Amino acid sequence: MNFSEIEQKILEFWKEKNIFEKSLRKNKGKKNFVFFEGPPTANGRPGIHHVEARSFKDVILRYKTMRGFFVDRKAGWDMHGLPVELQVEKELGLKNKKEIEEYGIEKFNQKCKESVWRYKDEWEKLTERIGFWLDIKNPYITYENYYIESVWSILKKIWDKKLIYKGFKVVPHCPRCVTTLSSHEVAQGYKIVKENSIYVKFPVKGEKDTYFLVWTTTPWTLPANAALAINPDVDYAKVNVSRRASRMVENMPNQPEEFVILAKNILKQEIRENEFFFLGLGLTIVDEFKGSELIGKKYEPLFKNPNQKETDLRVVAADFVSTDEGTGIVHIAPAYGVDDAEVGQKESLPVIHTVGPDGIVMSGLGIPGEGKFVKEADKDIIENLKNRNLLFAEKIYEHEYPFCWRCDSPLLYYAKESWFIKMENIRQRLVANNKKINWEPAYIKEGRFGEFIKEAKDWAISRERFWGTPLPVFKCQKCGRQELVGSLDELEKKTLKSDNKYFVMRHGQAESNLKNRIVSNIKTNHSPLTEKGKKEAFLTAKKLKNKKVDLIFSSDFLRTRQTAELVAETIGLDKKKIVFDKRIREINTGIFDGGSPEKYHNYFSSQLEKFSKIPPEGENLIQLKQRVMNFLEEIDSRYRGKNILIVCHEYTAWMMTTGAKGLIDEEAAKLNENKKDFIGTGQCRELDFVSLPHDGNFVLDLHRPYIDKIKLQCQCGGEMMREKDVLDVWLDSGTMPFSQWGYPNRRGSEKEFKDHYPADYIAEAIDQTRGWFYTLLATATLMEFCGVIKDGAPYKNVVCLGHVLDTQGKKMSKSKGNVVDPWEVCEKFGADTVRWYFYTVNSAGDPKKFDVKDLQDKNRKVFGTLYNSLVFFQTYADKKFRPACNALPARMTCVSMSGGRSNAGRPRGKFTAKNLLDKWIASRFNHLNEQVVGNLEKYDIVSAARLVEDFIDDLSNWYIRRSRGRFQQPKSLKEKDEASQTLYAVLLELSKLMAPFAPFTGEEIYRTLTTDYGLRTTAKRESVHLCDFPKPDKRLIDKKLEEQMKSAREIAAKGLALRMEAKIKIRQPLKELRFSAPGGSADGGKIYDLGREKELLELMKDELNVKSVVFDKNIKSETELDTEITPELKEEGMARELVRQIQNMRKDAGLVPSDIINIACQLTDAGLYEILKKWADYIKKETRAKGLESYKEGVKFDLEKEIDLGGGKIGVGIWRIKKDK
């Protein structure tokens, strides 16, 4: 079966009929179910792990939609940050920040902006292909101005609570990206590494051949040493280590007598890897003292540093020093360690940088490894120490080390200035808000996530990078005052202004206006003002008298010259003060000059196209806007406090207004979308203009470098410049509950936020416990602390997903060649199969070793089985079959229908099936329905899907298999109709139940059943996804019957195992099965209850092909099978085998079940002849044969073959005598 082909047709159907949109409209106005989409970045291709996450999202959203909720599924794009920058750096061949700056921040950021959309189409196509319904037409985009402004507004609230500060602290720092990382970013990048650790001897001042012994894993930090730390409460010892000679360091010369100081208890410990070099060396303790006695002792530096005084080096106290690892003495470098920095601050130690922000050892300090990366410099430092007899020992040490989550470089802990949010102030709120959230798996709540937030560090929010939301903090260059801008309005009000006032006036009516003719070329500039035009200009000039115009700038066209001069004369301004500037001329219409305006307008399909399309020999609106705004910015920078009149043309005024507002083209087009002129002839308007950050097309753009040019006016009169940093990209995504609506600045955003907060559901991979899950909670909790919202838990339910790995459990990567193409597996197995795999392969939070074999298994066992069940119904249901309302209960399948048997045109009311299998499957389905709803309400998608999978198996391999006789050889039409009605109803309701999990399969089964069998549908039921989710009817749930059936099947399974053990085929009838043991009944009921259920015993007899099933408590084992094959049983077995073979022949011949055939047999064995004669009626009935006769000459068979019946061979030919109609 080609599942991919079926799914493509369903996709076309959804698109053609707008089913997604209809599903939204259906529930519009009903209760909201809120979902937050974790924004991906489209600069990389979507992978199989994205299919996992989107499958888990979609199932809940579809389920809630079918439950009557309005589910607004706004898509989102995460557009900023290091991932984007690094890709662009690579493409441009740039190696570091300096090269980016040389290339140009504007050009670099433009490349970043372009790259984030590179795979947008592929993302959207894969989203559609896997059936994830998402509003991709109206996404939130984190680089849009409205979004950035919202982030600023949130920061402003935090700033006002004095929770944002700039601190000189040791922070996680990426030397490759040359930027700070936050604690949650660092938590995503730890690896196990093996590297050299060393034991170093620091010479004690004034004590010959005596050393403080120190252990370190970062030799490169030793030149920045500022102190040694001990624990004042620990006992220390001075040890003679002369006898160790050179045993621990390769090529070390024999040593004279020497002593080391270290924690005493290390010498008494049993063998430990860390202290191996002390053991068995006959060390002698020559002195003992408390740690407190060592405080203040001086020692000599390992390396001479011009920035350090030897007198600064002393022993200090620190409580964090332990003897678990190392020697009980810790080397302190305040520039390169968090604990070190705290000790340094307490003890007023110098912060000495010997390494640059790029991780390169500084030159000119005389330090080993100059000009090398720190990890490479380690080797030089160790060699230097060894040569100077200051290396005591070295060994390989295995430990966790943080790496950059994006570029994979080893991180440094580096002292620098950064901006922080005080998270320690709200730790308890974080913990309290987390308690409100339902986590799946539950252990994440108090485990991985809960432990992390308990230790929440101050959030380092600044990044010394380029492509990101700018940090909106401005600092006065005069008084040092700092201010955070929270909105565009605030930026505009506080921007350093020229205090100029601008008035834009269009020329009065000219002859060209009167004659409906374009004059846009200065060479054809012969269009003076009409008398009406002069009057228009005069009337406007009179109004301008009280505006105290200081300067007039005018286009140099005749009609604008005349207008400007007339105004100057009227208001009493010297005409010589008029400045004519060609930059504010009419738009150049090119070949349309001299023609009618209609021809020019008709050249464009819309007003919007005028911005991009250039008429031959002319210019477009963007080009016009650029020259107009260059003019405006120039005069704004040249003059201060002036009232300036600009006399120009309609389109010139339009573009000046557009540029002053910073509008995008679509917004600008709307300003002039009606048929009236943007500004009438002779009219004048005041133009509000403050030079806000804009790109080269004068569109508002809050990014660098445009925002860097903005200066604010300080209260002291000084100029305020922006801090050059951008914000942590995780802050962008963390604010999305607010920022996706432009809250609080956009009109209507407060209502949108209120209606869509908090989220009822989110789902992402487990690494987001250190990413988006955390920043969402952190941002919301901060807003709660600031009084903006009352509930700081931004989501109510979260499903945390395990990573998708390769078959060996390794991370997928292109370099390893183990990446799975999501398109490939979707096309091969169908998207529903891939989705189902993720739902059922293991628990949601567990890693998934993605194996194509598992997909094959799910495809066959689940979808192959389900479609075979549908095909069975299509094959054996009567052609005149029409579904009856309430074949299952009214609340489940109340459908209108007409025609058909069994009063099919009237509702049946209560489900009244008498057949035990029908009762059982009705109970099983309703029980399943109840369990699925219960699990989905708990967001336990895995358990729900596995229950559905079990039901599909029960439906096919028990209900249908044991009901075959009622379809193929029914005792009456009523029996067949009842079986058909039941199977139809179960399949129909199952299609709805499966629709959220497997949207394509649910749709295909639903459409097949509702289209092919006359089920009347309304627009509401045009698709299964427009149906309500099934509601279980508890009246039909018979748990006792389900347990009895389960026991019966278990007994039958044991009987079949006994058959297999005896090597007796299932087609060979046997006499009897006896059973005694409990059959696994969950309620503890006794198995002999089954003996009272005649129908259950009949089912067991049919399943086992035995003549009787008997309960016998006296048998020794749970089940006993009589395997004796009597002659009578042997004959029946041969007849059954012949029936099976003829059925296969019918199938091979392409016959359908209703086709009537004749059978001809050729045999020489008299015994076989008697058997055929005896079982002829049975054979004909089972094979739908009219005749069973001997071979005749001239008969043309549809198929013939020789069959081995186990007791002899027989030639069989079949031919159709009555074709199915």
Secondary structure, 3 states (H helix, E strand, C coil): CCHHHHHHHHHHHHHHHCHHHHHHHHCCCCCECCECCCCCCCCCCCCHHHHHHHHHHHHHHHHHHHCCCECCCEEEECCCCHHHHHHHHHHHCCCCHHHHHHHCHHHHHHHHHHHCCCCHHHHHHHHHHCCCCCEEEEEEECCCHHHHHHHHHHHHHHHHCCCEEEEEEEEEEECCCCEECCHHHHCCCEEEEEEEEEEEEEEECCCCCEEEEEEECCHHHHHHCCEEEECCCCEEEEEECHHHCCCCCCCCCCCCCCEEEEECHHHHCCCCHHHHHHCCCCCEEEEEEEHHHHCCCEECCCCCCCCCCHHHCEEEECCCCCCCCCCCEEEECCCCCHHHHHHHHHHCCCCCCCECCCCEECCCCCCCCCCCEHHHHHHHHHHHHHHCCCEEEEEEEEEEEEECCCCCCECEEEEEEEEEECCHHHHHHHHHHHCCCEEECCHHHHCHHHHHHHCCCCEECEECCCCCCECCEEEECCCCCEEECCCHHHHHHHECCCCCEEEEEECCCEHHHHCCCCCCCHHHCCCCECHHHHHHHHHHHHHHHHHCCCEEEECCCHHHHHHHHHHHHHHCCCHHHEEECHHHCCCCCHHHCCCCHHHHHHCCCCCHHHHCCCCCCCCCHHHHHHHHHHHHHHHHHHCCCCEEEEEECHHHHHHHHHHHHCCCHHHHHHHCCCCCCCCCCCCEEEECCCCCCECCCCCECCCCCCHHHCEEECCCCCEEEECCCEECHHHHHHCHHHHCCCCCCCCCHHHHHHHCCCECEEEEEHHHHCCHHHHHHHHHHHHHHCCCCCCCCCECEEEEECCEECCCCCECCCCCCCCCCHHHHHHHHCHHHHHHHHHHCCCCCCCEECCHHHHHHHHHHHHHHHHHHHHHHHHHCCCCCCCCCCCCCHHHHCCCCCCCCCCCCCCCCCCCCCCHHHHHHHHHHHHHHHHHHHHHHCCCHHHHHHHHHHHHHHHHHHHHHHHHHHHHCCCCHHHHHHHHHHHHHHHHHHHHHHCCCCHHHHHHHHHHHHHHCCCCCCHHHCCHHHCCCCCCCHHHCCHHHHHHHHHHHHHHHHHHHHHHHHCCCCCCCEEEEEECCCCCCCCCCCHHHHHHCHHHHHHHHHHHCEEEEEECCCCCCCEEECCCCCHHHHHHHHHHHHHHHHHHHHHHCCCCCCCEEEEEEECCCHHHHHHHHHCHHHHHHHHCEEEEEECCCCCCCCEEEEEECCCCEEEEEEEEEECCC
